[in-house]
Amino acid sequence: MPFRLERQETVSGLALLAAPLLALIFTLIVGAVMFVALGQDPIRAFSVYFIEPLSDPWTLQELVVKAGPLLLIGIGLSFCYRANRWNIGAEGQYVAGAVLGSWLALATHGTEAGPWVLPAMLVLGALGGALWGLIPAVLRVKFGASEILTSLMLVYVAQLGLDYLVRGPWRDPQGFNFPQSVTFDPVATMPLLFEEGRLHAGVLVGLVAVALAAFVLGRTLVGFSIELGGSAPRAAAFAGFDERRVTYGVFALSGALAGLAGIIEVAGPIGNLQPSISPGYGFTAIIAAMLGRLHPVGVLIASLVLALTYIGGEAAQITLRMPFDVTRVFQGTLLISILAADVLVRYRIRRLKGAAHA
């Protein structure tokens, strides 16, 4: 007998909060089954993944460092998704921002440039990401193209462009033919917050972004227009909000934050341009945005949880000889579980009888 999903008029706030928790529990169950299938003790494996990384001060710093780009990108995606604009290409915007910001670092390399270099790099990084993010926005507004497809395809364009630069014109001439740029000068790198470890000032940018995003979304007319445009487009049009301006705005902001994350990562933990500057932050940040319920504080918490899967995956590679793809299984299962839980919370399943179906 056929079934149909019907949107519920009222959704319990408790159910909305419980949905991500249930998704996490289901993901852990799937993970336990996966560990058994791989011949591992689930208790030991979960300890390596989620407990041991929290017991070491150096690892805690790494946790925050890896959560930084997820936080910035996830906040930007939250603006898009609240407006019902589906930016799937934050990975490409991350790369575009890293490339444009790094151009200045390479152009001033070996010169007597002052402390203005790093702030200018951050501005260029945000600009590069914003411009790359505006491409799918323009294609949607002008030609009606799906922003899902265009933003995703642009990821590969950005990645191939980066690969060409570090293997060609930007390759370090004294780098023994390795595909990478020169190491950035100290004035072009993020300052460390502590002498030991890799915790850098870029994480503070993420905290500022959380506060600003929470204010904009919750206290300003801009946030209201984004929310209304995503939930009730016709009402937004009657209220005088321009759908095109909202589309341009959220894509530009989302791209800017992704590009800012890219240049911070390159000028911070990495220190130069390489063919691969991301383990998939742009895609994982989609999970962070969804798990955080598109709220900046929720995205902060979700980013820390997902950063823990990266740290735990690296530890499992060393300790348990497990492939890093296990981490991607965790993240993918979590995303599917969140989406499924949201559907079950916001919709009810109705069975159609013969007459109704006809």
Residue frames relative to the residue before (quaternion, step in Angstrom):
aa qw qx qy qz dx dy dz
M 1.0000 0.0000 0.0000 0.0000 0.00 0.00 0.00
P 0.4738 -0.7094 0.4371 0.2850 3.65 -0.77 0.98
F 0.2222 -0.7560 0.6048 0.1152 3.53 -1.26 0.58
R 0.1168 -0.7773 0.6147 0.0658 3.55 -1.29 0.42
L 0.3711 -0.7031 0.5614 0.2296 3.53 -1.14 0.73
E 0.0747 -0.7862 0.6131 0.0179 3.55 -0.89 0.99
R 0.4309 -0.7084 0.4980 0.2540 3.56 -0.82 1.01
Q 0.3815 -0.7249 0.5292 0.2211 3.55 -0.91 0.95
E 0.5070 -0.6727 0.4520 0.2936 3.55 -0.95 0.87
T 0.7844 0.1317 -0.0704 0.6021 3.59 1.02 -0.77
V 0.1411 -0.7813 0.6060 0.0497 3.54 -0.97 0.92
S 0.4586 -0.6969 0.4842 0.2637 3.55 -0.82 1.00
G 0.4836 -0.6642 0.4916 0.2887 3.56 -0.96 0.89
L 0.6172 0.5413 -0.3408 0.4581 3.57 1.08 -0.71
A 0.6461 0.5161 -0.3244 0.4593 3.58 1.01 -0.79
L 0.6400 0.5252 -0.3282 0.4548 3.59 1.01 -0.77
L 0.6684 0.4794 -0.2973 0.4847 3.57 1.08 -0.70
A 0.6766 0.5075 -0.2940 0.4453 3.56 1.04 -0.75
A 0.5510 0.6550 -0.3926 0.3365 3.59 1.09 -0.63
P 0.7011 0.4390 -0.3078 0.4702 3.67 0.74 -0.85
L 0.6180 0.5392 -0.3537 0.4496 3.59 1.07 -0.64
L 0.6489 0.4957 -0.3130 0.4851 3.57 0.99 -0.81
A 0.6221 0.5329 -0.3408 0.4614 3.58 1.06 -0.71
L 0.6384 0.5171 -0.3220 0.4704 3.59 1.01 -0.79
I 0.6559 0.5116 -0.3163 0.4561 3.58 0.91 -0.89
F 0.6584 0.4996 -0.3117 0.4687 3.58 0.93 -0.89
T 0.6331 0.5311 -0.3324 0.4545 3.59 1.00 -0.77
L 0.6475 0.5092 -0.3174 0.4699 3.58 1.00 -0.78
I 0.6261 0.5241 -0.3394 0.4671 3.59 1.04 -0.71
V 0.6467 0.5002 -0.3116 0.4841 3.58 0.96 -0.88
G 0.6436 0.5274 -0.3205 0.4527 3.57 1.00 -0.79
A 0.6359 0.5274 -0.3314 0.4557 3.58 0.99 -0.79
V 0.6438 0.5042 -0.3170 0.4803 3.58 0.98 -0.85
M 0.6481 0.5231 -0.3181 0.4530 3.59 0.97 -0.84
F 0.6526 0.5163 -0.3190 0.4536 3.59 0.95 -0.84
V 0.6374 0.5171 -0.3229 0.4712 3.57 1.01 -0.81
A 0.6554 0.5150 -0.3110 0.4566 3.58 0.98 -0.87
L 0.6946 0.4493 -0.2668 0.4945 3.59 1.16 -0.61
G 0.5435 -0.6543 0.3816 0.3619 3.56 1.28 0.11
Q 0.5338 0.6176 -0.4024 0.4143 3.57 1.21 0.52
D 0.5018 -0.6078 0.5204 0.3285 3.53 -1.25 0.54
P 0.4267 -0.7349 0.4499 0.2747 3.66 -0.48 1.09
I 0.6387 0.5297 -0.3409 0.4419 3.59 0.95 -0.79
R 0.6667 0.4890 -0.2946 0.4792 3.56 0.93 -0.93
A 0.6607 0.5173 -0.3091 0.4476 3.57 0.94 -0.89
F 0.6635 0.4885 -0.3081 0.4756 3.59 0.92 -0.85
S 0.6107 0.5468 -0.3494 0.4538 3.57 1.07 -0.68
V 0.6682 0.4904 -0.2990 0.4729 3.58 0.95 -0.89
Y 0.6946 0.4955 -0.2740 0.4439 3.56 0.96 -0.89
F 0.8661 0.1982 -0.0287 0.4580 3.56 0.65 -1.10
I 0.7168 0.4403 -0.2626 0.4726 3.62 1.12 -0.41
E 0.7084 0.4848 -0.2790 0.4304 3.57 0.68 -1.08
P 0.6391 0.5292 -0.3641 0.4231 3.68 0.92 -0.66
L 0.6760 0.4943 -0.2992 0.4573 3.60 1.16 -0.47
S 0.6382 0.5605 -0.3162 0.4225 3.58 1.25 -0.10
D 0.7003 0.4264 -0.2581 0.5110 3.59 1.26 -0.04
P 0.4874 -0.6903 0.4410 0.3023 3.65 -0.72 0.98
W 0.6474 0.5153 -0.3336 0.4517 3.61 0.95 -0.80
T 0.6592 0.5066 -0.3070 0.4632 3.58 0.99 -0.85
L 0.6082 0.5473 -0.3547 0.4524 3.59 1.07 -0.66
Q 0.6230 0.5146 -0.3414 0.4801 3.58 1.05 -0.70
E 0.6489 0.5130 -0.3166 0.4643 3.59 0.95 -0.85
L 0.6014 0.5656 -0.3521 0.4411 3.56 1.08 -0.71
V 0.6813 0.4734 -0.2823 0.4816 3.57 0.91 -0.92
V 0.6292 0.5418 -0.3349 0.4454 3.59 1.01 -0.80
K 0.7068 0.4439 -0.2690 0.4807 3.60 0.90 -0.87
A 0.6290 0.5275 -0.3433 0.4563 3.59 1.14 -0.50
G 0.5266 0.6796 -0.3949 0.3239 3.61 1.15 -0.56
P 0.7299 0.3998 -0.2698 0.4843 3.64 0.63 -0.98
L 0.6054 0.5479 -0.3638 0.4482 3.61 1.05 -0.64
L 0.6499 0.5304 -0.3137 0.4448 3.57 1.01 -0.84
L 0.6892 0.4782 -0.2934 0.4585 3.59 0.79 -0.98
I 0.6846 0.4692 -0.2951 0.4733 3.58 0.85 -0.94
G 0.6560 0.5338 -0.3146 0.4310 3.59 0.94 -0.88
I 0.6314 0.5174 -0.3372 0.4690 3.60 1.02 -0.74
G 0.6546 0.5111 -0.3145 0.4597 3.58 0.93 -0.84
L 0.6590 0.4973 -0.3084 0.4725 3.57 0.96 -0.83
S 0.5884 0.5800 -0.3718 0.4232 3.60 1.09 -0.62
F 0.6197 0.5281 -0.3436 0.4680 3.58 1.03 -0.73
C 0.6656 0.5014 -0.3071 0.4596 3.58 0.90 -0.91
Y 0.7215 0.4628 -0.2677 0.4400 3.56 0.75 -1.03
R 0.5969 0.5396 -0.3690 0.4651 3.61 1.11 -0.53
A 0.7006 0.4337 -0.2543 0.5064 3.56 1.13 -0.68
N 0.4501 -0.6997 0.4375 0.3412 3.60 1.30 0.09
R 0.4833 0.5884 -0.4731 0.4433 3.55 1.04 0.91
W 0.2324 -0.8434 0.4775 0.0819 3.56 -0.44 1.24
N 0.0596 -0.8000 0.5953 -0.0443 3.50 0.01 1.40
I 0.0516 -0.8080 0.5868 -0.0146 3.58 -0.45 1.24
G 0.6671 0.5565 -0.2784 0.4095 3.58 1.26 -0.21
A 0.2231 0.8022 -0.5306 0.1587 3.60 1.03 0.59
E 0.5643 0.5917 -0.3912 0.4224 3.60 1.14 -0.51
G 0.6717 0.4830 -0.2976 0.4764 3.58 0.97 -0.80
Q 0.6442 0.5082 -0.3177 0.4751 3.59 1.03 -0.75
Y 0.5814 0.5631 -0.3442 0.4760 3.57 1.17 -0.66
V 0.6892 0.4702 -0.2757 0.4774 3.59 0.87 -0.97
A 0.6471 0.5275 -0.3258 0.4436 3.60 0.93 -0.88
G 0.6564 0.5005 -0.3104 0.4715 3.58 0.98 -0.80
A 0.6431 0.5197 -0.3222 0.4611 3.57 0.99 -0.81
V 0.6640 0.5101 -0.3099 0.4503 3.59 0.95 -0.84
L 0.7046 0.4587 -0.2890 0.4578 3.60 0.76 -0.97
G 0.6572 0.4952 -0.3200 0.4695 3.60 0.97 -0.75
S 0.6607 0.5128 -0.3086 0.4531 3.58 1.02 -0.76
W 0.5201 0.6349 -0.4193 0.3881 3.57 1.16 -0.48
L 0.6756 0.4827 -0.3030 0.4678 3.59 0.90 -0.86
A 0.6268 0.5351 -0.3414 0.4519 3.60 1.00 -0.77
L 0.6903 0.4605 -0.2800 0.4827 3.59 0.98 -0.81
A 0.6385 0.5372 -0.3270 0.4436 3.60 1.06 -0.75
T 0.7467 0.3663 -0.2069 0.5153 3.61 1.06 -0.68
H 0.3874 0.7452 -0.4746 0.2634 3.59 1.24 0.04
G 0.8317 0.1980 -0.1662 0.4913 3.55 -0.90 0.98
T 0.5940 0.5454 -0.3759 0.4565 3.59 1.24 0.10
E 0.5734 -0.5823 0.4476 0.3631 3.55 -1.34 -0.04
A 0.1582 0.8177 -0.5347 0.1432 3.58 1.00 0.80
G 0.4160 -0.7384 0.4885 0.2076 3.53 -1.09 0.78
P 0.7661 -0.3907 0.2593 0.4396 3.56 -1.30 -0.21
W 0.4944 0.6620 -0.4306 0.3632 3.60 1.25 -0.01
V 0.5217 0.6828 -0.4078 0.3087 3.59 1.18 -0.48
L 0.6972 0.4880 -0.2965 0.4335 3.59 0.75 -1.00
P 0.6603 0.4769 -0.3402 0.4699 3.67 0.81 -0.78
A 0.6458 0.5085 -0.3290 0.4649 3.59 1.00 -0.76
M 0.6150 0.5393 -0.3445 0.4607 3.59 1.05 -0.68
L 0.6512 0.5122 -0.3195 0.4599 3.58 0.96 -0.82
V 0.6407 0.5131 -0.3244 0.4701 3.58 1.01 -0.81
L 0.6693 0.4896 -0.3012 0.4707 3.58 0.92 -0.89
G 0.6253 0.5417 -0.3409 0.4465 3.58 1.03 -0.73
A 0.6614 0.4839 -0.3007 0.4878 3.57 0.95 -0.88
L 0.6424 0.5250 -0.3230 0.4553 3.59 1.00 -0.81
G 0.6546 0.5192 -0.3146 0.4505 3.58 0.94 -0.88
G 0.6704 0.4894 -0.2967 0.4722 3.56 0.95 -0.85
A 0.6451 0.5245 -0.3227 0.4524 3.57 1.01 -0.81
L 0.6639 0.5001 -0.3072 0.4633 3.58 0.92 -0.88
W 0.6548 0.4946 -0.3120 0.4788 3.58 1.00 -0.79
G 0.6634 0.5021 -0.3047 0.4636 3.58 1.05 -0.71
L 0.6345 0.5480 -0.3351 0.4300 3.58 1.11 -0.58
I 0.5270 0.6454 -0.4186 0.3613 3.61 1.15 -0.42
P 0.7125 0.4076 -0.2910 0.4914 3.67 0.71 -0.87
A 0.5921 0.5619 -0.3739 0.4403 3.60 1.14 -0.54
V 0.6580 0.4950 -0.3046 0.4788 3.58 0.94 -0.88
L 0.6596 0.5131 -0.3118 0.4521 3.58 0.93 -0.87
R 0.6456 0.5021 -0.3272 0.4733 3.59 1.07 -0.66
V 0.7091 0.4712 -0.2726 0.4482 3.58 0.80 -1.02
K 0.7520 0.4192 -0.2227 0.4575 3.58 0.83 -0.99
F 0.8324 0.2094 -0.0711 0.5081 3.58 0.92 -0.86
G 0.4675 -0.6997 0.4322 0.3242 3.59 1.24 -0.06
A 0.3495 0.7472 -0.4967 0.2699 3.60 1.19 0.42
S 0.5451 -0.6199 0.4588 0.3288 3.56 -1.12 0.69
E 0.3813 -0.7372 0.5107 0.2242 3.58 -0.66 1.08
I 0.5446 0.6060 -0.4053 0.4147 3.59 1.18 -0.42
L 0.7225 0.4374 -0.2460 0.4756 3.57 0.80 -1.02
T 0.6974 0.4857 -0.2985 0.4344 3.59 0.78 -0.97
S 0.6671 0.4870 -0.3189 0.4649 3.60 0.90 -0.82
L 0.6487 0.5139 -0.3230 0.4590 3.59 1.03 -0.75
M 0.6688 0.5002 -0.3133 0.4520 3.61 0.88 -0.86
L 0.6352 0.5440 -0.3315 0.4368 3.58 1.07 -0.69
V 0.5021 0.6301 -0.4327 0.4045 3.60 1.23 -0.28
Y 0.7067 0.4647 -0.2674 0.4616 3.57 0.85 -0.97
V 0.5914 0.5492 -0.3666 0.4629 3.58 1.11 -0.58
A 0.6748 0.4881 -0.2931 0.4696 3.59 0.90 -0.93
Q 0.6709 0.5051 -0.3074 0.4476 3.59 0.89 -0.86
L 0.6685 0.4792 -0.3008 0.4827 3.58 0.98 -0.80
G 0.6113 0.5386 -0.3493 0.4629 3.58 1.10 -0.62
L 0.6402 0.5075 -0.3143 0.4835 3.57 0.99 -0.82
D 0.6485 0.5249 -0.3210 0.4481 3.59 0.91 -0.89
Y 0.6462 0.5136 -0.3238 0.4624 3.59 0.98 -0.82
L 0.6759 0.5184 -0.3081 0.4237 3.60 0.85 -0.94
V 0.7358 0.4237 -0.2554 0.4623 3.60 0.82 -0.95
R 0.6721 0.4411 -0.3070 0.5093 3.59 1.23 -0.25
G 0.7525 0.3656 -0.1931 0.5126 3.56 1.25 -0.34
P 0.8772 0.0795 -0.0613 0.4695 3.60 -0.58 -1.12
W 0.7453 0.3904 -0.2391 0.4847 3.62 1.04 -0.54
R 0.4233 0.7160 -0.4739 0.2890 3.61 1.17 0.15
D 0.5229 -0.6378 0.4735 0.3091 3.55 -1.04 0.83
P 0.3769 -0.7526 0.4861 0.2353 3.63 -0.54 1.08
Q 0.7308 0.3570 -0.2281 0.5353 3.58 1.22 -0.39
G 0.4756 0.7056 -0.4041 0.3356 3.56 1.21 0.47
F 0.5086 -0.6746 0.4115 0.3420 3.60 1.21 0.53
N 0.6555 -0.5683 0.2795 0.4114 3.55 1.09 0.90
F 0.4056 0.6839 -0.5020 0.3402 3.60 1.19 0.41
P 0.4601 -0.6981 0.4705 0.2821 3.62 -0.98 0.78
Q 0.4866 0.6189 -0.4797 0.3874 3.55 0.16 1.30
S 0.5048 -0.6338 0.4877 0.3249 3.54 -1.23 0.43
V 0.6607 -0.4464 0.3873 0.4629 3.54 -1.30 -0.08
T 0.5581 -0.5779 0.4701 0.3654 3.55 -1.23 0.43
F 0.5095 -0.6786 0.4389 0.2954 3.56 -0.86 0.98
D 0.5383 -0.6022 0.4839 0.3369 3.56 -1.20 0.59
P 0.6639 -0.5176 0.3476 0.4129 3.63 -1.16 0.44
V 0.6564 0.5124 -0.3298 0.4447 3.62 1.02 -0.70
A 0.7061 0.4261 -0.2504 0.5070 3.59 1.27 -0.27
T 0.6319 0.5059 -0.3443 0.4757 3.60 1.18 0.39
M 0.5679 -0.6058 0.4399 0.3421 3.55 -1.19 0.60
P 0.4272 -0.7000 0.5003 0.2778 3.63 -0.83 0.88
L 0.4504 -0.6827 0.5114 0.2636 3.54 -1.11 0.76
L 0.4395 -0.6920 0.5097 0.2613 3.56 -1.13 0.69
F 0.7747 0.1497 -0.0846 0.6084 3.58 1.20 -0.55
E 0.5883 -0.5940 0.4123 0.3620 3.56 -1.12 0.57
E 0.7542 0.3004 -0.1768 0.5565 3.56 1.03 -0.75
G 0.7328 0.3692 -0.2969 0.4883 3.55 -0.96 0.89
R 0.4916 -0.6705 0.4862 0.2690 3.55 -1.34 -0.03
L 0.3674 0.7335 -0.4994 0.2785 3.59 1.19 0.29
H 0.0634 -0.8367 0.5428 -0.0359 3.56 -0.51 1.21
A 0.6995 -0.5012 0.3254 0.3921 3.55 -1.32 0.27
G 0.5087 0.6668 -0.4219 0.3444 3.59 1.17 -0.28
V 0.6018 0.5672 -0.3730 0.4207 3.59 1.09 -0.58
L 0.5976 0.5614 -0.3648 0.4412 3.59 1.15 -0.52
V 0.5832 0.5666 -0.3695 0.4499 3.57 1.14 -0.61
G 0.6379 0.5322 -0.3232 0.4532 3.58 1.03 -0.78
L 0.6585 0.5006 -0.3163 0.4645 3.60 0.96 -0.79
V 0.6237 0.5151 -0.3365 0.4821 3.58 1.05 -0.72
A 0.6397 0.5292 -0.3249 0.4530 3.59 1.00 -0.80
V 0.6084 0.5499 -0.3489 0.4535 3.60 1.05 -0.72
A 0.6881 0.4832 -0.2851 0.4602 3.57 0.84 -1.00
L 0.6814 0.4862 -0.2981 0.4588 3.60 0.87 -0.91
A 0.6624 0.5077 -0.3131 0.4533 3.58 0.94 -0.88
A 0.6375 0.5242 -0.3294 0.4587 3.59 0.99 -0.81
F 0.6540 0.5045 -0.3118 0.4697 3.57 1.02 -0.78
V 0.6794 0.4995 -0.2993 0.4465 3.59 0.83 -0.97
L 0.7131 0.4630 -0.2654 0.4546 3.58 0.85 -0.96
G 0.7839 0.3766 -0.1821 0.4587 3.55 1.00 -0.77
R 0.8084 0.3105 -0.1238 0.4845 3.58 1.14 -0.53
T 0.7223 0.4363 -0.2517 0.4739 3.61 1.16 -0.08
L 0.6261 -0.5365 0.4185 0.3808 3.53 -1.32 0.36
V 0.5850 0.5736 -0.3694 0.4385 3.57 1.11 -0.62
G 0.6668 0.4956 -0.2986 0.4697 3.57 0.91 -0.91
F 0.6447 0.5196 -0.3207 0.4600 3.56 1.02 -0.79
S 0.6543 0.5109 -0.3174 0.4584 3.60 0.98 -0.83
I 0.6283 0.5239 -0.3331 0.4688 3.58 1.06 -0.73
E 0.6794 0.4927 -0.2859 0.4625 3.56 0.87 -0.97
L 0.6870 0.4787 -0.2872 0.4652 3.58 0.87 -0.93
G 0.6479 0.5287 -0.3213 0.4445 3.58 0.98 -0.80
G 0.6885 0.4772 -0.2874 0.4643 3.57 1.08 -0.67
S 0.7502 0.4027 -0.2178 0.4770 3.57 0.97 -0.83
A 0.8052 0.0498 0.0013 0.5908 3.60 1.04 -0.71
P 0.1791 -0.8389 0.5035 0.1033 3.61 0.29 1.22
R 0.6599 0.5070 -0.3273 0.4476 3.62 0.95 -0.79
A 0.6403 0.5083 -0.3266 0.4742 3.57 1.01 -0.77
A 0.6305 0.5299 -0.3318 0.4599 3.58 1.04 -0.75
A 0.6454 0.5147 -0.3209 0.4643 3.58 1.02 -0.77
F 0.6520 0.5004 -0.3108 0.4775 3.60 1.00 -0.82
A 0.6686 0.4985 -0.2980 0.4644 3.59 1.12 -0.66
G 0.5814 -0.6282 0.3532 0.3776 3.56 1.28 -0.07
F 0.4902 0.6481 -0.4472 0.3737 3.59 1.22 0.21
D 0.3648 -0.7459 0.5252 0.1865 3.55 -0.84 1.05
E 0.4171 -0.7319 0.4841 0.2368 3.58 -0.59 1.14
R 0.6437 0.5326 -0.3302 0.4393 3.58 1.00 -0.76
R 0.6579 0.5031 -0.3144 0.4640 3.57 0.96 -0.84
V 0.6251 0.5244 -0.3382 0.4688 3.58 1.03 -0.74
T 0.6470 0.5231 -0.3186 0.4542 3.58 0.94 -0.88
Y 0.6694 0.4827 -0.2986 0.4793 3.57 0.86 -0.94
G 0.6803 0.5260 -0.2999 0.4130 3.56 0.86 -0.95
V 0.7142 0.4483 -0.2782 0.4600 3.59 0.77 -0.98
F 0.6489 0.4986 -0.3317 0.4693 3.60 1.01 -0.68
A 0.6437 0.5087 -0.3297 0.4672 3.59 0.99 -0.77
L 0.6722 0.4880 -0.3002 0.4689 3.59 0.92 -0.86
S 0.6512 0.5124 -0.3157 0.4624 3.56 0.93 -0.89
G 0.6758 0.4848 -0.2935 0.4713 3.57 0.92 -0.88
A 0.6312 0.5422 -0.3367 0.4406 3.59 1.01 -0.79
L 0.6813 0.4736 -0.2970 0.4726 3.59 0.90 -0.86
A 0.6306 0.5116 -0.3357 0.4775 3.60 1.06 -0.69
G 0.6636 0.4952 -0.3042 0.4711 3.59 0.96 -0.85
L 0.6188 0.5299 -0.3358 0.4727 3.56 1.07 -0.72
A 0.6332 0.5160 -0.3274 0.4749 3.58 1.01 -0.79
G 0.6511 0.5373 -0.3192 0.4307 3.58 0.99 -0.81
I 0.7121 0.4335 -0.2791 0.4765 3.59 0.81 -0.93
I 0.6035 0.5377 -0.3673 0.4603 3.61 1.08 -0.56
E 0.6584 0.5030 -0.3140 0.4636 3.59 0.97 -0.81
V 0.6803 0.4815 -0.2962 0.4665 3.58 0.93 -0.84
A 0.7184 0.4203 -0.2439 0.4977 3.59 0.97 -0.84
G 0.6856 0.4672 -0.2835 0.4809 3.59 1.24 -0.17
P 0.8531 0.1457 -0.0870 0.4933 3.60 -0.33 -1.20
I 0.7075 0.4662 -0.2868 0.4470 3.63 0.97 -0.76
G 0.2432 -0.8252 0.4772 0.1790 3.60 0.81 -0.97
N 0.7885 0.0318 -0.0570 0.6115 3.61 1.25 -0.07
L 0.5575 -0.5827 0.4559 0.3765 3.56 -1.30 0.03
Q 0.0383 -0.7755 0.6298 -0.0223 3.54 -1.06 0.91
P 0.6715 -0.4932 0.3356 0.4396 3.63 -1.16 0.27
S 0.7797 0.1565 -0.0949 0.5989 3.57 1.07 -0.66
I 0.0316 -0.8205 0.5703 -0.0242 3.56 -0.57 1.17
S 0.7501 0.3026 -0.1842 0.5584 3.57 1.27 0.19
P 0.3416 -0.7243 0.5549 0.2253 3.59 -1.02 0.75
G 0.7163 -0.3996 0.2395 0.5195 3.56 1.28 0.34
Y 0.1817 0.8260 -0.5151 0.1389 3.57 1.15 0.60
G 0.6586 0.5443 -0.3224 0.4075 3.59 0.93 -0.88
F 0.6918 0.4402 -0.2721 0.5036 3.57 1.09 -0.67
T 0.6467 0.5153 -0.3239 0.4596 3.59 0.98 -0.78
A 0.6045 0.5705 -0.3557 0.4274 3.59 1.11 -0.63
I 0.5378 0.5893 -0.4130 0.4391 3.61 1.18 -0.38
I 0.6491 0.4981 -0.3075 0.4858 3.57 1.01 -0.84
A 0.6332 0.5350 -0.3355 0.4475 3.59 0.99 -0.83
A 0.6569 0.5069 -0.3137 0.4617 3.59 0.95 -0.84
M 0.6867 0.4774 -0.2844 0.4687 3.58 0.91 -0.90
L 0.6701 0.4950 -0.2994 0.4651 3.57 0.92 -0.91
G 0.7021 0.4545 -0.2546 0.4854 3.58 1.11 -0.68
R 0.4461 -0.7256 0.4234 0.3086 3.58 1.31 0.24
L 0.5838 -0.6254 0.3459 0.3852 3.58 1.15 0.73
H 0.5373 0.5719 -0.4248 0.4515 3.57 1.16 0.61
P 0.5716 -0.6424 0.3736 0.3480 3.63 -0.79 0.92
V 0.6692 0.4739 -0.3140 0.4786 3.61 0.90 -0.82
G 0.6410 0.5146 -0.3243 0.4681 3.58 1.00 -0.77
V 0.6307 0.5219 -0.3301 0.4701 3.59 1.04 -0.75
L 0.6020 0.5564 -0.3501 0.4532 3.60 1.06 -0.71
I 0.6842 0.4698 -0.2860 0.4789 3.58 0.84 -0.97
A 0.6664 0.5036 -0.3060 0.4569 3.58 0.91 -0.91
S 0.6239 0.5440 -0.3446 0.4428 3.61 1.02 -0.72
L 0.6444 0.5084 -0.3208 0.4727 3.57 1.01 -0.76
V 0.6366 0.5225 -0.3265 0.4638 3.59 1.01 -0.81
L 0.7053 0.4521 -0.2739 0.4723 3.59 0.86 -0.91
A 0.5952 0.5415 -0.3656 0.4678 3.59 1.09 -0.59
L 0.6048 0.5576 -0.3487 0.4490 3.57 1.11 -0.65
T 0.6303 0.5206 -0.3472 0.4595 3.61 1.05 -0.65
Y 0.6173 0.5245 -0.3492 0.4711 3.61 1.08 -0.63
I 0.6751 0.4841 -0.2956 0.4717 3.58 0.86 -0.99
G 0.6741 0.4991 -0.2944 0.4581 3.57 0.91 -0.92
G 0.6294 0.5383 -0.3344 0.4498 3.57 1.06 -0.73
E 0.6474 0.5019 -0.3165 0.4783 3.57 1.00 -0.79
A 0.6505 0.5059 -0.3169 0.4697 3.59 1.01 -0.79
A 0.6529 0.5148 -0.3163 0.4567 3.60 1.00 -0.80
Q 0.5869 0.5666 -0.3691 0.4453 3.58 1.10 -0.60
I 0.7197 0.4404 -0.2431 0.4786 3.55 0.94 -0.92
T 0.7617 0.4155 -0.2127 0.4494 3.56 0.75 -1.09
L 0.8124 0.2699 -0.1039 0.5063 3.56 0.83 -1.02
R 0.3864 -0.7375 0.4690 0.2948 3.61 1.27 -0.05
M 0.3977 0.7145 -0.4789 0.3192 3.55 1.03 0.76
P 0.5276 -0.6398 0.4452 0.3380 3.62 -1.02 0.69
F 0.5595 -0.6180 0.4365 0.3383 3.55 -1.15 0.64
D 0.5132 0.6489 -0.4183 0.3750 3.59 1.23 -0.30
V 0.5123 0.6289 -0.4251 0.4017 3.59 1.20 -0.35
T 0.6157 0.5479 -0.3399 0.4529 3.58 1.07 -0.75
R 0.6609 0.4963 -0.3103 0.4696 3.58 0.96 -0.82
V 0.6003 0.5393 -0.3615 0.4670 3.59 1.09 -0.61
F 0.6239 0.5308 -0.3291 0.4699 3.58 0.98 -0.85
Q 0.7120 0.4672 -0.2721 0.4480 3.58 0.75 -1.05
G 0.6649 0.5027 -0.3081 0.4586 3.58 0.95 -0.83
T 0.6458 0.5119 -0.3154 0.4706 3.58 0.99 -0.83
L 0.6341 0.5327 -0.3276 0.4548 3.55 1.03 -0.80
L 0.6570 0.5049 -0.3207 0.4590 3.61 0.92 -0.85
I 0.6623 0.4940 -0.3111 0.4696 3.59 0.87 -0.91
S 0.6555 0.5199 -0.3143 0.4486 3.58 0.96 -0.84
I 0.6422 0.5195 -0.3258 0.4599 3.58 1.00 -0.81
L 0.6691 0.4968 -0.3032 0.4622 3.57 0.89 -0.93
A 0.6577 0.5025 -0.3126 0.4661 3.59 0.97 -0.84
A 0.6518 0.5102 -0.3199 0.4609 3.59 0.97 -0.84
D 0.6340 0.5295 -0.3310 0.4562 3.59 1.02 -0.77
V 0.6417 0.5198 -0.3270 0.4595 3.57 0.96 -0.83
L 0.6911 0.4841 -0.2866 0.4537 3.57 0.89 -0.92
V 0.6590 0.4985 -0.3088 0.4710 3.58 1.15 -0.60
R 0.7637 0.4000 -0.2014 0.4649 3.58 0.88 -0.96
Y 0.7636 0.2770 -0.1585 0.5614 3.59 1.22 -0.38
R 0.2285 -0.7309 0.6155 0.1864 3.54 -1.29 0.31
I 0.4236 -0.6984 0.5231 0.2431 3.53 -1.12 0.73
R 0.0753 -0.8020 0.5925 -0.0012 3.52 -0.72 1.13
R 0.3024 -0.7498 0.5611 0.1776 3.54 -0.86 0.98
L 0.3055 -0.7705 0.5409 0.1431 3.53 -0.82 1.09
K 0.3087 -0.7347 0.5750 0.1851 3.55 -0.91 0.95
G 0.7581 -0.4269 0.2455 0.4276 3.56 -1.28 0.28
A 0.7010 0.4721 -0.2828 0.4537 3.59 0.78 -0.99
A 0.6649 0.5024 -0.3069 0.4597 3.57 0.94 -0.91
H 0.6476 0.5270 -0.3216 0.4467 3.53 1.03 -0.82
A 0.6474 0.5162 -0.3146 0.4642 3.56 1.03 -0.83
